[in-house]
Amino acid sequence: MRLPSSVLVSVSLFTAETTAALYLSTTYRSAGDKIWQGFTLLFTLLPSVLVQLTLIFIHRDLSRDRPLVLLLHILQLGPIIRCLDAFCIYGSAGTFEEPYVTITRKKQMPRGGQSEEVEQEVGQAEGKLITHRAAFARTSVIQAFLGSAPQLTLQLYICVLQQGVSVGRGTLMVISLLSIVYGALRCNILAIRIRYDDYEVDVRPGAYLCVFLWRSFEIATRVTVLVLFSSVLQIWMLPVVLVNFLLFTLYPWVTFWRSGSPFPENIEKTLTRVGTTIVLALLTFLYAGINMFCWSAVQLRLCDPDLIDKAHSWRSVAGYYGLRFVENGALTLLWHAYQTDFYRAVDVPVLALLLLLGYSVAIFFMLLFYQCCHPCRRLFTSSVSQGVWGCCGSSCLLLQGPRCVGATAGPIQAKASLEHSHLTDVDSSPGVDVTYATNGDPSNA
């Protein structure tokens, strides 16, 4: 039985960020900055409430008689009591023999072209720990992209406006960045475990390090670009955010509507149709929040029973990072064109180049992860290099259009006409057996 360390990390980040945000809000109140205080509290309390509701929903506490647990969730102390519960279960494991166990079958990673299936006994204590890990993995994602990401953007924007970084603000920004990176890392691990649910997945430390570097560069450059752009063109920042959110929020629903599939009813048996719609709306909102700052690692598919497209598409990855790189470059160029006097002390061209280089480094670590560190890379039907070349070939066909098609069709038509003339000569030659050209059936001659 593994130590529930992921639960401890999630609760530690949640508690540290909430404490730092509450302290910073008091400093804003003392300085008379009521607007910054309001936004800081909003990006702290809103994700906290969503985290409490998620834990209650996953553990199904509404159908149980647990008033103390519900009270602690109302007081926003639910993650702490859940963490203590997980460690109590881990500490008491093995002290008594469990009457019931569950047999699970998982495939091991194929070696030499063969994959063995292994049976494991999962007791009640380990099953509860698995539920705790799954719940906190999802709450870490909610906390990261609905709380920490807008919080980090807000505080960095205030630093640019006030031309300084206080101790409280700097502490909150560091914790928020760590929370976002950890939430993105949990997105990758969740995507791997859902996509390869039949296999026993073992994520090594090298993979964690590679994903950490990938997500750190990606999120840091993205947030910096958004803040710099909003500091010179405040009016245009809202359309950029709305277009991103609406695009990623409506895309799963449009795909679901075009598929003609029935409304998903298997999310939770106790939910009504209205409750299911609310859950799906919140899920798509979270999906849009993730893709606003980084790639979500999965494609949301409402017509699938698991709500996730398990097929890995290099075209979607290349499309997302290609468009995001172009968007970051365009926003950086606009910031460079409309920069204010504040940025005269900064080498603007070097900073813009560093931002684009940082995003390129993030893409490099992403490719390195899928090529060398992915725990299920043996199951890939194509390597990273093949996927990149395939995307480049598709882009070439789209850009060249009829010219590319005509260039490839010419030799094929020439070869077909040559074979046709050869068959005509054979058929017209006297004394030649026509069964060669008719697959052995003289009636077809």
N, C-alpha and C positions, 0 to 999 in steps of 0.2 A: 504494500500500500504506500503510495507516494505522499510526501508531505504536501499539504495544500498551500504551497508557496505563492501560487498565482492569486489565490484569494487574499493573502496578506498584502501582496503588492497592490492589488486593486483598492483595497480598503485604505492602505497607507496614502496612496495618491489622492483618493477621494477626500480623506480627512485633512491632509496637508493643504490641498488646494482650497477647500472650504474655509479652513482657518485663516489662511493667508488672504483670501478675498474679503472675509469679514473684517479683518484688521485693516486692510487697505480702504474699505468703505468708511470706516470710522475716521481715517485720516482725511478722506475727501469731505466728509461732513464737517470736520474741524476747519478745513480750509474754505468751506462755503461752496464747494463744487457739487451741487446737488444732482446735476445731470450725470456726471461721471459716477457718483455714488449709486444712482438708480440703475444705470446700465451694469455696473459691477455686481450689484445684488441680483439683478435679473439673470445674468449669465451664471450665477451661483445657485440660486434657488430653483429655477426652472429645470435644469438637468437633475438636481437633487430629488425633486418630486417625481420625475420620470424614472429615476433609479429605484425609488421606493415602490412605485407601481409595478415596475418590471419584476422586482424580487417577489412581491406579493403574487403576481400573476404566475410566475414560474413555479413557486412553491405551493400555489393553490391554497393560500391561507384563508381566503374568504369562505371556503367550504369547510373549514375546520373551526373548532372552538378554541381559538388562541387569542384572547383579547389583549394580553400583555404584549405579544409580538406586534399586533396591529397598532397598539398605542405607541410603541417604540418607532414604528415606521412613520406614524403621524408626526412624531417629534424629530424626524429625519435622522434617527439613530439606527435604522434597520441594517445597513451594511456592517456596523460594528457588532451587533448581536449575532448576525449571520456568521461573521468571521469567528467569533468566540464559539459558536455552535460547531463550526467545521473543525476547529482545533480540539474541542472536547470529544468529538466523534473519533478523530485521529488518535487522541491519547488513550481512549478507552477501547480501541480496536485490539482484538486478540486476547482480551481478559476473560472472555466467555465464548463458548461455542455457539455459533449462530444456527438456528434451526432450519433456516431456508437459505438456499443459494440459487443464483441464476447462472445458467450455462450460456456463455456467449462464444460465438465462433468468428474468428478473424483470420484473414489470410495474411501470410507473411510476404515481404517483398520478394519478387521472383529472383531466383539465383540459378543461372544456367538454363533459363527459359522455363523453369518450373516454379510453381507457387504452392506451398503447403498450407493447409488449414489447421489452425491450432484452437483447441477448446480451452476456455478459462472459466473458473468459478468466481462469480462476483457475489459477495455477501451483501447483507443489508447496509452495513456500515460503509463499505466501499461504494455502494450505489448512491448513498446519501452524499458522499464526498464528490462523486461524479456530478450530481445535480448542483451542488454548490459551485463547482468549478465552471460548469456551463452557465449558470446564472450570472456569476461575476464576470465571465468573459463577455457576455452581452451588455452588462451594465458598464463595463469599461469602455466599450464602443460608444454607448450613449453619452457617458460623461465626457469622452474625448471630443466628439464632433458636434454635440449640441450644447456643450458648456465650455470646455477648455479652448477649443479652436476660436470661437468668437471672443472669448475672454482675452486670449493672447493677442488677437488682432486689435481689440479695443485698447489694451494697455500699451501696446507698441505705438498705436496712433497717438495716444496721450503723450508718450515720450517724445514723439516728433514735434507735437504742437508746443509742449512746454520746454523742449530742448534740454531735457535732463532726465535722469533715471534715479528715482529714489530707491532706498533699500527695500521697502515693502513692495513697490511695484516690480523691481527686478526679481525679487524672490518669487512673486506670483507668476511672472512670465516664465521663469525657469521651470517651475512646477507644472505650469500649463503645457509647456512644450514637451516635457517628459510624459505627461498624461496623454497628449495627442499621439506621440510616437508609440507609446504602449498600446493605445487603442487601435492604431493602424496595424501594429504587430499582431494583436488578437484577431483582427480582421483576416489577416493572412492565415493564421493557424486555424481559425474557424472554417475558412474556405477550403483548406486542405482536408480537414477532418470530415466535412460534409461531402466534399467531392469524392473522397476515397474512403467512404464509410465502411466498406467491406474489408479494408486492410488495416493492419496494425501499424500505425504511423508513429515513428520515433524521430522527433525533431532534435537535431544535434546542436550543441552550442555555436558551432560555426554558422549554422543557418540563422540562429537568433541574432548573431552579430551582423551578418550580412543584411538582414531585414531591418535591423535597427539603423544601420548607416544609410540604407536606401530611403527609409521613411524620414529620417532626420533631415537629410538634404532636401528631399522633396517638399516637406511641410515647411521648413524654415524659409526656403526660397519663395514658396507660394505666398506665405503670409507677408513676407517682406515686400514682394511685388504689389500685393493688394494695398498695403499700408502706404507705400510710396505714391502709388497712383491716386489714392483717396486724399493724400495730403495736398495735392495740387489741383485735382479735379473732383471736388466733393460731390458736385451735382451728378456727375456721370458714374459715380460709384454704385449708386442704387440700381440703375439699369443693368450694370454688369452682374451684380449679385442676383437680381431677379431673373435675368435670362438664364443664368446657371442653375438656379433652383428650379425654375419652371421646366427647363429642359429635362433635368434628371428626375423630377417628380412626375411629369406627365408621360415620359417615355415608357415606363413599365405598364401604365394603364392603356396607352395607345396600342402597345404590342399585345396586351391581353384582349383588348377589344377586337383587334384585327384577327386574332387567332380563332375567335368564335367559341372559346371554351366556356363551360358553365362556371358560375360563380363559385369560388373555393369555399367549401363548407367544412373541411377537415382540419382547420387550424386548432380549434378547441371545441369540444363537444358542448360545453356549458355556455358558449357564446351564442347570442342571437345573430341574425343577419346584420343588424345595426352595429353590434359589438364587433363582428368580424370586419365590417367596413372601416370602423374606427382604427382597429389594429393594423389593417393593411395601409390606411392613410398615414398612420404614424411610421410604419415601416418604410414606406416610400419617401417620407420626409427625412428620415434618418439616412436613407440611401442617397438622397440629394445632398445632405449635409456632408457625408463622407466624400462624395465625388467633387464637392466644391473645393476641397483642400488637397485631396490625394485620390489615387485610384482605389476603388473599393475591393478589388481582387476577385469579385464575383459579379455576375449579372443577375439582377432581380427579375424573376419570371413568375408572374402571378398565376399563370395557367398550370404550373408544375406543382405536384403535391408537396414538394419540399420548398417551394417558392424561390428556388435558386436554380439557375442553369448550370448543370454539372459539367457541361462540355467546355473545355478550355479553348478559347478562340484567340489566336495571335493577332487576328485582324482588329478585334475590339481593343486589345491592348495597344497596338500600334496606332490605331485611330485616336484613342484617348490621349496618349502621350504626345502624338504629333500635333493635335489641335491645342492641347494645353501648352505645349512649347511655343506655338505660334501666338497664342493669347498672351502668355507671359512676355514674349518679345514685344508684342504690340503695346501692352500696358507700360512696359519699361521705356519704350521709345516715346510714348506720349508723356510720361513723367519727365523724360530728358528734355522734351520740347517745351514743356510748360513749367519748368522748375522755377522755384522762387529764390529770393536772396539767401534764404537759410542754407541752401545747398552749395553756396559758393565756397565754403570751407571744405567741401567734399570733392574728391576727384570723381565727377559724375560718370564719365565714360568707363573708368576702371570699375566702379561699383556696378554699372549696368552689365559689363562683361562678366563680373564675378557672379551675378545673379543667374545669368544664362549658363555659365560654366557649372554652377552649383546644381542646377536642374539636370544638366548633362551627366554630372557625376551620379546623381540619383538614378538616372536611367541605366548607367553602367552597372551599379550595384544590383539593380533589379535583374538585368540580364545575367549577371554573375550568379545570383541566387538560383535562377531557373536552370542555368547550365551546370552548376557545380554543387550547390548546397540544398536543392529541393529534395525533401525526404522521399518523394515518389517519382523521381525523374526516370526511373527504370520503366515506368508505366507510360511514359510519353510516347505518342505515336510519331512525333517529329521533334528534333532538337531545336534549340533556340536559334542556331544559325539557319536551319532550314525554314523555320517560321519567319525570320527576318527577311530572308531572300524571297520567300513566297509573298510576303506583304509588299516588298519592293517590286516584284514582278506584276502583282495586281495593280499597284499604283502606276507602273509603266503602261499597262494596257489601258487604264482609265485616262491617262494623260494623252497618249498617242492616238487612241481611238481607232478609226478606220485604217490609218496608215499601218499600225502594227498588225491589224488583222489581215490587211492586204499583203503585207510582207511575208506573213507565214502562210497565207493561202496560195501564193504563187507557186512555190515549189511543190505543194501538195497537188494542185491542179495539173502541173506539168507531169508529175509522176503518174497521176491517174490517167492522163491522156496517153502517156507512153505505154502503160499496161493495156489500155484499151486497144491501141493500134497493134500491139503484139498479139492480143487474142484474136483480133480481126484477121491478121495474117495467118494465124494457125487455122482458124475456121475455114478460110478460103483456099488453103493449100490442099491439092488433091492427094488422096492416099493417107491422110493423117487421121488418126483415131481421135474422134471428138470427145471421147469420155474423159480426156485430160482436162478439158475446159468446162465440163458439166458435172464434176464431182462424181463420176462413175455412173451417171444416169443418162443413157442415150436418149430417153424420151424428152429431156429438157433441152436438147440441142436445137 
